[in-house]
Amino acid sequence: MPKSSKKSEGFHSAAGLIRYFEAEEDVALKINPWMVVGLCVGLSAVVLIMTVIFPT
């Protein structure tokens, strides 16, 4: 393959990815980052409490 076709192939692929992510952005579920942090902390607390209540 000539070098020129390889360069243009990457550009077309990148353009396709940009269009894909722009389309997904409109319908994607939007979650506040602090909610994710809170859920992780809460789940960690539940796991720690369960290991104290039910030791193996």
C-alpha positions as CSV (number, residue, x, y, z in Angstrom):
1,M,0.0,0.0,0.0
2,P,1.3,3.5,-0.8
3,K,1.8,5.8,2.2
4,S,-0.8,8.3,1.0
5,S,-3.7,5.8,1.2
6,K,-2.7,4.8,4.7
7,K,-2.9,8.4,5.9
8,S,-6.3,9.1,4.4
9,E,-7.6,5.8,5.8
10,G,-6.9,6.9,9.4
11,F,-8.6,10.3,8.8
12,H,-11.8,8.6,7.6
13,S,-11.8,6.3,10.5
14,A,-11.4,9.1,13.0
15,A,-14.2,11.0,11.3
16,G,-16.5,8.0,11.6
17,L,-15.7,7.7,15.3
18,I,-16.4,11.3,15.9
19,R,-19.8,11.0,14.3
20,Y,-20.5,7.8,16.3
21,F,-19.7,9.5,19.6
22,E,-21.6,12.6,18.8
23,A,-24.7,10.5,18.0
24,E,-24.3,8.5,21.3
25,E,-23.9,11.7,23.3
26,D,-27.5,12.8,22.6
27,V,-29.1,9.6,23.9
28,A,-26.5,8.6,26.6
29,L,-27.4,8.4,30.2
30,K,-26.0,11.4,32.1
31,I,-24.9,10.7,35.7
32,N,-23.4,13.2,38.0
33,P,-19.8,12.2,38.9
34,W,-20.4,12.7,42.6
35,M,-23.2,10.2,42.4
36,V,-20.8,7.6,41.1
37,V,-18.4,8.4,43.9
38,G,-21.2,8.2,46.5
39,L,-22.4,4.8,45.1
40,C,-18.8,3.4,45.3
41,V,-18.4,4.6,48.9
42,G,-21.8,3.2,49.8
43,L,-21.2,-0.1,48.2
44,S,-17.8,-0.4,49.9
45,A,-19.4,0.4,53.3
46,V,-22.0,-2.3,52.7
47,V,-19.3,-4.9,51.8
48,L,-17.3,-4.0,54.9
49,I,-20.4,-4.2,57.2
50,M,-21.3,-7.6,55.7
51,T,-17.8,-9.0,56.3
52,V,-18.1,-7.9,60.0
53,I,-21.6,-9.4,60.4
54,F,-21.0,-12.6,58.4
55,P,-17.3,-13.5,58.8
56,T,-16.1,-16.5,56.8
